């Protein structure tokens, strides 16, 4: 398979990036290393190229009502200029096709940002149901997404003339070199930050400017390795691991992202039934009591001979200096319980803990 590349690929090569495949794209995994990049975001500021994320534009009369009838969350909860986390679920099973952010521009215009590998499938499902007059346009390869994340993110953007300080999960449009850039107060790291959606023709100049101005704020280019450790510390789910067609929002404890009172959304009947009965397994957070590091697919046990589930995401937390994980385990296991994880044949003790595992600053004003 020929991997797609970001418009910034040559710049990443020049910076010495190591690359890996993400959703059909060749993207930077790390530059200086996962730990220094992770630390830069927690203590100063980091810049990520996340242009592999999808960008679907939905337009037409009744576009908001249409999307609201498809995805789980209730767009009636937000207004123009706001963003919302939501889920695209399978109509029959309620399993998660993808999780995504919806940006509400107006009643007839939305921007959807799904995960890279799922963009085409989300678009296909929407197009199959879209009424006459509503269009779904894929801007996946024409626009870049740069995530500026960290405690000093406002300072970098302000120095470049971008508006800052708007509320969490809101966005504005601002000019850069003659074109509009969407400045979103969103991110996947748990720190204060922004995501900039820009046409490819200015993406290179924007990246260069962020690094140049950011030098005075200890900026660090960051790869998707640090993005993964940062999101795991927050307990944010990753599609394909913590949520999937086989793992429902009810099991993943994402009921807060479901508009249960809505008349319709894909998977409503199946999810209501599961909610009523109670899920057999539930996504829980785990924190290591010792030095063992949990990794996906490792078995979780309550006793030496009683498996209760498996790790879906696991990593070493650079902030806590110990392993943290998400695991799909028996729903009867409560927070505070001690469980064991089979780490390459060695049983390591973990404590069931409600995420986030670190103190978040993402919503700080």
URUR-V777760 format. One record per backbone hydrogen bond with DSSP energy under -0.5 kcal/mol. CO is the residue of the C=O (numbers start at 0). NH is the residue of the N-H. If there is no record, write none. Layout:
CO:NH
CO:NH
This chain:
0:2
3:25
5:8
7:10
7:11
8:12
9:13
10:14
11:16
12:15
17:28
17:29
19:26
21:24
23:3
24:21
24:26
25:5
26:19
27:223
28:224
28:225
29:17
32:36
33:37
34:38
35:39
36:40
37:41
38:42
39:43
40:150
43:151
44:219
45:148
46:221
47:49
47:146
49:52
54:138
55:57
55:111
56:58
56:136
57:109
58:134
59:62
61:65
62:66
63:67
64:68
65:68
65:69
66:69
66:70
69:265
71:258
72:74
73:76
74:77
78:81
80:170
81:103
83:101
85:99
86:71
86:88
87:96
87:97
89:93
90:266
93:248
94:89
94:96
97:87
99:85
100:112
101:83
101:103
102:104
102:110
103:80
105:108
106:63
107:59
108:104
108:105
109:57
110:102
111:55
111:113
112:100
113:53
114:117
114:118
115:118
117:121
118:122
119:123
120:124
121:125
122:126
123:127
124:128
125:128
125:129
130:133
132:134
134:58
134:136
136:56
136:138
138:141
138:142
141:199
143:197
144:49
145:147
145:195
146:47
146:148
147:193
148:45
149:152
151:155
152:156
153:157
154:158
155:159
156:159
156:161
157:160
166:169
168:82
169:184
171:182
173:180
175:178
178:175
180:173
180:182
181:183
181:196
182:171
183:185
183:194
184:168
189:360
189:361
191:149
193:147
194:183
194:196
195:145
195:197
196:181
197:143
198:201
198:202
199:202
199:203
201:205
202:206
203:207
204:208
205:209
206:210
207:211
208:212
209:213
210:214
211:214
212:215
213:216
213:218
214:217
217:44
219:46
221:48
222:226
223:227
224:228
225:229
226:230
227:231
228:232
229:233
230:234
230:235
231:234
232:356
232:357
237:240
237:241
237:242
242:239
243:95
243:246
246:95
246:243
247:251
248:253
249:252
250:282
253:256
254:257
257:259
258:261
264:267
266:270
267:271
268:272
269:273
270:274
271:275
272:276
273:277
279:330
281:283
281:328
283:326
284:352
285:324
286:350
291:293
294:297
297:310
298:341
299:307
299:308
300:339
302:305
305:301
305:302
307:329
308:299
309:327
310:296
312:325
314:323
315:317
316:320
316:321
321:316
322:287
323:314
324:285
325:311
325:312
326:283
326:328
327:309
328:281
329:332
331:333
333:336
336:351
338:349
339:300
340:342
340:347
341:343
342:345
345:342
345:347
347:340
348:288
348:289
349:338
350:286
351:335
352:284
357:359
360:363
